[in-house]
Amino acid sequence: MSEDARRARQAGHPGLGHQDPDLLRANGLGPAPRRDGPTWSEFLRSQAHGILALDFLTVETVRLRTLYVLFAIHVRSRRVHILGVTKNPDSAWVTQQARNLAVGERLRGIRFVIRDRDSKFSGPFDEVFRSEGVRIVRTPIRAPRANAFAERWVRTVRVECLDRMLLLGRRHAEQVLRAYAAHYNEARPHRGLDLRTPRRRPHPPPRPADGARVRRHDVLGGLIHEYELAA
């Protein structure tokens, strides 16, 4: 048995009996770590109203150029913000998107920002959030499910929009993604929200009566249809 293990056993290591604080300090050992903390899913559920998840989405143009899309999704409401589209996501660009997010007051009520360990998220980027009193939470390496809300939106926007369109360039990609995000936030029912939309309307639309006229609104050139009762 090693010397540290022997001293830990004598001091009452977790799982080996009662801990004597004086004996622990005398042997240079700290207290047992907390083992009853919340799991990741429990943390997300309990703090969902104050969590913003950030991630990058990559898209290809008709000229086979890769564009990087930075977006954020509010975990509780599922509301999505397209922060920007670029072909060069360097530190200066990413930091500026964080400033725009803060200036637009979209960080009101946000306590945590979840992001992965991508090198595109630089120190100045994190500092913008810390200056607003927001804590950065980095997900573990090779654990995409830790940022599941962002990953799920990436899948949704690809299936419903990007896989069905040809993007001409950065400006076109930004227009398409902002139009889809508006549809997603204001008109697309979400099963995780009991078929409500992420941006709740002040008065839900009434249930159509028999014979009522329904008006169709085309989004993205008819790729997506939205329906509402005609006045």
N, C-alpha and C positions, 0 to 999 in steps of 0.2 A: 504494500500500500504506500502511495506517495505521501510526502510530508504534509502537503496541503489537504489531501483526503483524510489523513489521520486527524489533523487539527479540526477539520470540518465535522468529522464524526464526534470528536470530543465536545465541540461547541454546540452540537445539536443541529446538524445540517437538515434542511427541509426534507421531511419524509423519514428522518432518523431519530425523531424525538424532539423534546422541548429545546428552544434556543435560549441560551443565556447571553444577553446583550453584552455584558461586561467581558465574558470569555471570548465572544466574537471580536470585539474591539481589540482585546489583548493579543489576539492571534492575527490581526490585520485582515479580518474577513468582514464583508458587508452583510447586511440583512438579506434574507431570502427575497428573491424577486416576487412581484405580485403575480399570482397565477389565476386570479378570478376576474380578470378584466373582460370587457366586452369583446366579442368577436367582431370581425370586419363587417359582416352583414348586420349585426346589432348596432354597430356604430353608424352605418349608413341609414338605417331606419330611424334611429333616435335623433340624428342630426341632419336629416334630409333637407329640412327647410333652410339650412344655412350652408349647404354644400354646392359648389360649382365644379363640375368636371371639365377639364380641358384636354384636347388631343388634336393631333394632326390627321388629316385625310389627304391622300394623294389621288390625283386625277390625271388622265392623259388626254392631250389634245389630238386633233386630227393629224398634226405634224409630229406626233409621237414625242411631244415635249411634256415633261412631268411638272405639274403644278402642285403646290402645297397649300392646303386649306387649314387654317387654324379656326377652331370653333369651340364653343362652350355650351354646356347643357346644365340647367339647374335641376338637381336630382329630384326635388319634391314635385315641382310643377312640370318637369320635362321640357321646359321652354328652351329653345335653341337660339344661340347667337352666332352668326357668321362673322368672325372677327376680321378676316382678311384672306386674300389669295395672292400668292407670289410664287415666282420661280426660284427665288433666292432667300430662304428663310434664315437670314443671319441674325446675330444677336440684336443689332440695332432695329431691324424690322419687327422682330418678335417683342422686344421691349416696348416699342411704340404701340403695338396692338394692346398690350396690357395697360398702357396709359390711357388709350382711348376707352377701354372698358371701364376704367376707374372714373374718368371724366364724365362719361355718360351715365353715371350713378347706377350702373347695373350691378355694382357690388354692394348695394344697400341690403343689409341683413345677412350678408355672406360672412361666414366665420372660417370656412375651410375651402381651399382649392386643391382638388385632386389632379395630379398629373403623373405621367410616367417619367422615366429617367433619361429620356431622349436628350442628347447633347444640345439640341436646338433651344431648349429651355435654359437660358443662361442665368448667371447670378443677378444681373440688373433686372431681368424679367421677374424673378422671385422678389426682389427688393421692392418693386412697385406694389405688390400685394401686401408685403409686410408693412409698408408705410401706411397702408389703409387698415391695419389691424387684422389682416387676414392671414391665417396660418397655412403654409404650404405642406401638403401631405403627398409624399412620393410613393408610388406603388412599388411592390417588390419587382425584382428582375424576372422577366419571362413569366409574368402573371397577368395576362390581358383581362382575365375575369375580374381583377381587382378594380378595373375601371369599366365595368360592364355596361353602365348607362351610356357612356360615350361610344363604346364598341357597338352597342346595339343600334345607335343612331346611324353609325357609318354603314351598317348593313342595310338599314331601312332606306337611306338616301340613295344607295347604289341600286337596290332592287327597284325602287319606285321612280327613280329619276335618272341617275347618271348612266346606268346600263342601257338606257333607251334613247340616249341623245349623243350627238357628236359635238364636242366643244371646240370652238374655233381658236380660242386663246384665253388669256387671263381675264380680260374684261367680260367676255361672254360667259366664262365659268362663274365669275362673281355674280353676274346678273341672274344666271340660272339658279345658283345656290341660294341667293337671297329670296328669290321668288318661291322656291320650294320651302325654305324655312318659314316664310310668311304663311304658306298653306299649312305646313305642319303645326305651327303654333296656333293658328286661328280657326282652321276648318277641319283638321284631321282628328277624328275620335281616337282615343288611346285606351286600350284595354286595361292598362295599369292605372288609369284614372277613372274607371267605371264608365268608359266611353265618353268622357268629357274631353274637351280640347285643352292643350297646355295653357293657353291664354283664355281664361274663362270669360264668356260673354255676360254682361250684367243681367240680361234676361234670356233664358234659354228659348230657342225657337219653339213655337207651339207645335203640337202634333198635327200633321195635316189631316184635314177632314176629307171624306169621300168626295172625289171630284175636284179637289183643290188643285190649282195650277202651281206647278213647280218650275222655277227658273233655274237654268243651268249656266254656270260661269266657268269658262275654260281657262286653265292655267297652263303656262308654258306651251302655247300653241295648240292646246287640246290634249296634251299628254295626260293632264289631270283634270277631272271635272269636279266642280263644287256645285251643290244644289241648295236652293233656298226657296221658301214660299214666295210666290209672286204677290205683290201688294194688290 
